[in-house]
């Protein structure tokens, strides 16, 4: 690691102003991703601005009945919070699936959203990577890509986003609040992550120098009956090779509302809108769940080694929705 400056801040405006004065600076939350990338030489900030002491560590209901989580809330506190577990159980499950206990004690909500891909070519500075060095190429296309994207990729990048938490947030239409030098503002999570296109190094729609201040979940009664399921290559702490956040509301054996989001299949959490449209207003059955999954997965673009994810995600959709349906009718 090369030398860097360090400064701790205690209010949002100071944090934003300090980053504006030092374009080579980075905000530091828990550091569970940034520090690793600094050790590998991928990130080389001139200054770390420690934002852990900002007054952004609360979880509270909104006036509309949704839930707001401050950007400095740790993953451990988020997963353990009774209102999260009661009203958005899939979110708590996703966070618990996301890392070891020690990492959850450090990692923050804001940092989780901004973590970078775990693609081996990105983290190895001896290899080319369009996300790390624009225009250098994407060796994963012809190299190791077993765990890479089947949706939304391009010839410039096929890496996946590693967050579990963001998958659950996508299913429940989360909104990201931030503050920039101009003003406070917000972005729906559906617009927060940018398509890969030919600029994979530009990952989010955050303005330059902006600081995430919180995430809001709008009221969603369907979320109270939700589940997160993660498949990984080993039982211990590992990143997903496929995951799903699902919520289901059924009346008289008809699907009234359904939410589906996939993880580890794209450069961002993948909201399964086509599957939701097929299911809404239709029957509750394994056959209907499979047909909805097929409608979503018809758009998948697979490479030589990652085609198994189509079958994996189909099975996840059927299994998790069947479990939720049985729970409802029990």
N, C-alpha and C positions, 0 to 999 in steps of 0.2 A: 504494500500500500504506500502511496506517496503521502507526503504531509498535507494536512488540511487544518483550517481554522474551525473552531467550535464556539457556538454561542447559544445560550438558553434564553428563550423569550417567554413572556408571561401574558401578553395580550395579542390578539389577532392582527390588529393594525400594524404593530411593530414587526411582527413576523413577515407580513406581506411587504412592508416597506424595505425590510432588510434584504429580502430576496430580490426586490427590484433594483437595489443598489449593487448586488453581486450576482450577475447572470450565471456565474459558474457555481452557485450555491444549490443546496438541496435541503428540503425539509426532512427532518428525522423524527419519526414516531418511535415505534418499537425497534426499528432497524433490522428486523428479521430477514428482510430481502435486500435492502440497500447495502447493509454492511457486508453481506456475502458477495454482492456484486463488486463492491470496492476491493475486497480481498482478491477477487479474480481479475481485477483490472478493467472490468466492463464499465463501471461507474468511477469517475475521478473528480469528485466535487472539490472545489476550492474551499468551501465553507459548509459545515453542517449546522442547520438551524434547528435546535431541539424544541419541538412543539408539544412535548408530553405534559408540560405544566400549564398549558392553555386551559381556560375554563370550558372545556368541551367534552366533559366526561360524564354527562348525565343521560339517562334514558327516561323519557317521560311521554305521557299521552299528549296528543295535539288536541286543539279545541274541536276538531272534526271527529275525534275518536280513533285516529291513527296513532302511530308510535314514531317518535323521533329519537335517534341515537346520535350522540355527539361523536365527532370524528376521533376523539382521544379515548373513547370507551375501549377497554381491552376486549379481546375476543373471549377471554374467560368470563368477564363480567357480563358480556352480551349473552353468552350461552346459558349462564346461570340465572339470568333475570327472570323473575316469575311472570311478568307480563309478556315477555318474548315467548317463554315456554307455553303459556296459556293461549295466546292469540296468534302466534306465528311459529308453531312447533318445528316446522321444516327449517326455519332459520337457525334455531338453536341446534338442531341435529346437524345441519351443514357445518356450523362453526366447530362443533365437537369432532366432526369427521376430518377437519381441515389440517390438523397439526398435532404435535405433542403438547402435553400440558404445559411444559416450560415455555414453548413458543407462544401458546395462547395467552399466557400471563404477560407477555411483552407486546405481542402484535395488536394493532389498533384497527378500528373500523376504517378510517381514512386510508391507512397504509395498505390494508387488505385489498381495497379497490384498485390501488395503483401498483400492485406487485407485477413484476415482469414475467415473461414466459420462462419456463424451465427447459426449453429446447437446448440440447447439448451444444449445438453450433452457435447459439447466441451466447452462451456462458463460456465458450472457449475462444479466447481472443486470437488464437493461432489459426482459426478458421474464418472464412468469409461469412457474412451474415448481413442481409439487407436491413434488418431491424437495428442492428448495432452499428453497421457501417453502410449507409445507403449506397446502392449501386454496386456492391461487392458480390452479390449473388446469393442464392439460397441453395446450399448444398444438400439440404434435407430432401429436396425434390427427387434426387437420384440416390440419396444416401439413406440414413436411418430415419424412418418416418412412421414407425409402427404406432406410435402414440399421438400422431399429429391429426390435423383437422380434416373433417369430411364435409364441413359446411363453411361457406364464406371465405375460403382461402383464395389465393391468386398465385400467379407464377413468380411473385416476389416474396411470398412468405406463406408457410403452411403450419406455423406454430399455433399452439392452443394457449388460452388463458388458464392459469392454474387455480384461480380462486374457487372455493366451495361456497363461501358466504355469498358471493355475487350471483351465483346461480339461483339461490333462494330469493334474493332481493329482486332479481329479474322477474321471477314468477309473480311477485306481488306488486309490481309497478312502482318500485322505489324511485325516489327523487333525491338527487345529490345537491346539497347546498354548498356554495363556496364563496370566498371573498377574494376579490382581485384589487388591484390599485384603483380601478375605476369605481366599483360598487359591489355590494353583495348580489348574488344571483343564484339561479338553480338550473339544473338540467335533469330531465327524466333519465333514468338509467338506460333506457332504450336508445337514447341519443348520446350518452356519455362516452361509450366506446365507439371508435370510428371503424368503418370497414377497412380491410387491409389495402385493397387497391394496389397502387404502385408506390405508396408511401407507408409501409408497415412500421417505420420508426416514429410516426405520429400516431399515437395510440388512443388518445382521448380528445374530447372537445373542450377540455379545460383551457381557458385563456392562459397565455404565458405568465408565470409568476403567481397563479391562483392557488389558494389554500382551501382544501376541503374542510368544511366546518361541521357537517353533519349529514345524515341520511334520514329521510322521512318515508315511512310506509303509510300509504293511505288506508282508511278503513277497508277491511276485506273480510267479511264474515266467513267466506269460504276458507280462508287461511287457517282457521281454528282446527280444521280437519285436513292436515297436510302432512307430508312426509318427504324426507330427503334420503336418497339411497345412492351410495357411492361404491363403485367397483374399482379395485386397485390390484396391482400385481402381487402384493403381499399383504398380510393381515395387519402388520404394524404400520406406523406412520408412513404414508406414501401419497403421491399425487394421483388423482383419478385417471383412469383410462376411459371412463364414462360415468356420468352421474345424472341424476334427475331430481328436480324438485317438483312435487305434484300436490295439488289440492283438488277436492272433489265435493260437489254438492248434488245430492240425488233426491228426487221426489217421485214416488210411484214408479220406480224403476226407470226413470228418465233422467238424464244428466241435465241439471239446471245450470250448473256452472262448473268449469274446470280450468285449472291453471297448470301449465306444463313449461318447464325450462330445462334445457340440457346443459351439462358441463363437460369439458374436455373434448369437445367436438368442433370447436371454432376458436377464433382469436378473441372472442368475447362470449359471455353467457348467451346461450341460444334459446330464445323464446320460441316454443313450438306452436306458432299461431295456426298453421295448417291443421295440425292434429286437434287443436282446441275447437276449430270451426267444425270439423267432422263430428266431433263428439257431442257438442252442445245441441240439446234437444233430441238426442238419439238414445237408443237403449243402453242399458248397463249390462255388458257381457264381455267376456274375454275376446270374442270375435270382433266386437265393435272397437275395443281397445287396440287390437292388432291392426284393424283397418285404419284407424286414426294414425297409428305409428307409421304405417306404410305410406300414408299420404304425406307425412312430414319427411320421411326418409327418402322419398322419391327424388328429392333435390340433392341428395348426397353425391359428392364427387370423390371417389376413392382412388387411392394409389395402390402400388403393388402389395404393400404390407399392412394397410390400415382398414381394409374392407371389412374385417371382423366387427368393427364398431357399428355397422348397420344392424347386424344380428343382435349384438349386445344391447343397443339402445331399444330395439323393438322388444326384446325380452324384458328390459327394465320397465318400459311403459306398461306392458301387460301385467307384470308382476305387481308393481306398486299401485296401479289403479285398481286391480282386483283386490288387493289388501284393503285399500281405502273403502271400496264398495262393500266389502264384507263387514268392515267395522261399522259402517253406517246402518246396515240392515240387521246387525246383531241384536 
